[in-house]
Amino acid sequence: MMGPAHSLSGAAAWLGVGAATAAAGHPMPWPVLVVGALICAGAALAPDLDHKSATISRAFGPLSRWLCEIVDRLSHAVYKATRKPGDPNKRGGHRTLTHTWAWAVAVGAGFSGIAYLGGRWAVLAILFVHLVLAVEGLLWRAARVSSDVLVWLLGATSAWILASILDQPGNGANWLFEAPGQEYLWLGLPIVLGALVHDIGDALTVSGCPVLWPIPVGRKRWYPVGPPKAMRFKAGAWVEVRVLMPAFMILGGVGGAVALNATL
């Protein structure tokens, strides 16, 4: 999938979680619903940090390009070290380590730990990174004609405002984790979900996605999970643009409406 579809699917997934928690009698505070959807939209771009042409690899200038090089080499090294006889040779690390459930869980747990240990400034940094990515994904046409600095300023301003709203009593800073000092531990959840939704989206494409790694399937450890080949499509194909993206918008709208109706 392409970046806009990934981001839309991430936002829709978190809004769906909000609807599910509302149906279960535990509605999210509306700031958690909004912030979580934006974080999930941004996190749904993150697995492509192993590809130099991806949105995330260009989103933060030289820093993200440098990080892309490191992640690509790390992913390729892990692939070579863990592949089984049935796994093909690969030249790069794209669609390997960062496209697995293990990576998604590790990154989500890592960001939760950063939020727990780093306090407010760490929370602001996490929000900034994911809000910039959300802008790049959800508003990709506008972001492409704008300067990176404008997108960064929008991300920083939005992060500050949203963190201030969340910090107000009852607005969700301590959603799920109420013990003193454990505020914002929940930030890892939309990050995990965003990465997994990205993997599921890529599994629908021609190449599939090795989301199950390191669990072996037959002679492969990097088994490309996906539907029957006749049901797969190329990234950016008409089915993605004309079917899936509108479906994500509708599902997200329905999920958000259900969740907000139970909250407000």
PyMOL commands that set and color helices and strands:
alter all, ss='L'
color gray80, all
select helices_A, chain A and resi 3-23+30-43+46-50+55-59+62-82+97-99+101-138+140-145+148-167+185-203+229-231+238-263
alter helices_A, ss='H'
color red, helices_A
deselect
rebuild
show_as cartoon
